[in-house]
Amino acid sequence: GEAILETLIKVSSQAETTQDNGGRFEQDIVRPNTVVWNSVIDGYANSRHPTAGTRALGLLKRMQQLSNDGNAEVAPDAVTYRSVINAFANSGHINAAKSAERVMDMAATEGITIDTRTYNTVLKAWSCCSLPGSASRANEILKSMIDAHNAGNEDVGPDVYSWSTVASSFAKSSEPGKAQKARDLLNDQIEFWKSSHDDKSMPNSQSYNTVLNAAAFSAMATDSEERKRALQIAVQTFNDLLNADCAEADEVSYGSMLKCVANLIPAASSKTRNQMASKIFIKCAGIGLVSDFVLKELKRCLTADCLLDLIRNEIGVGNIRKLAGVGSVTLSSLPKEWRSNVSRAKNKSRRAASSSSKRKPTQRRKKKELKKQAEKEETPNRTNRNVILTETSWQSGRDV
């Protein structure tokens, strides 16, 4: 991308020199403007290379210099700064979040409007940062967004992504009390949504699932009281989700709650683990949300005998005899109605996209098909080669 940009700059410069010397000037010469520069910077952001942020910032500074020299066509805009911030956020560099925040401050100094999307990109950078205190810094930025919104700046009102990103920062961190902090954020989000009447900040299933995830990974805490409190928060959050008007529990919700049971209830308390896990699973199966993730966490919760007894009671003795043991309890061995609603909307969208691509083949695909047909007609007796087809599949049930 940058090599093409340099070529365009060189050609454009040569054309202008030719015109200045009285030569013929081609009006169709492409001059790289802000949109072209932004596209190159966005390419760095999508590359996720460790040096992407630094290179993107270098291009931004060149744009600033050219603009200061009188070339208004390459003046950086809000998209430019946001793309540079995104390049830092995706780079994985240890200091990327600090650099991203500095770029946002630079934009504000230049008079660029800082909106919710720009703030969210900086929050994303802090969420990906592994430095101590990253989650707390993300929370401070979120609070500044709320303060600015309450002061009348509607351009920076936090949306559901803002809240979930900060909550996810706590969930991934090693900060003490992260389950409580994530839950406090959810409470603040609900209060902000109701008081501002802004549906962009309305909690969704991910908002609740992130709290469950933070609770599940509080198992690494050395304080037994914190683990006990994390379990209480998980149970409260899960029940709140089941009764919420703004969100519905999905397969990730049930899988995450089972993970909380497996991680936070000691193995010595097998009776409590079995009872809680069985109750969650029966409800999950009843609404068709059993996924690989759910089944994996269920196996972590239950003893082998309890798992087989649970399935025997739910699908009948006749079917359970087909299962040789716990290892043979797979998603495909369970009734279809138990998994009928797993990622239904996503699968429907994928099927529609696939169907659409079949109905409207691209020009490149058409050319390939015509070329294959022509080759067949030219060599009708060609011997078919042995071809091995390998199909990759998505692994469902990933942790939040």
Disulfide bonds with the S-S distance in Angstrom:
none
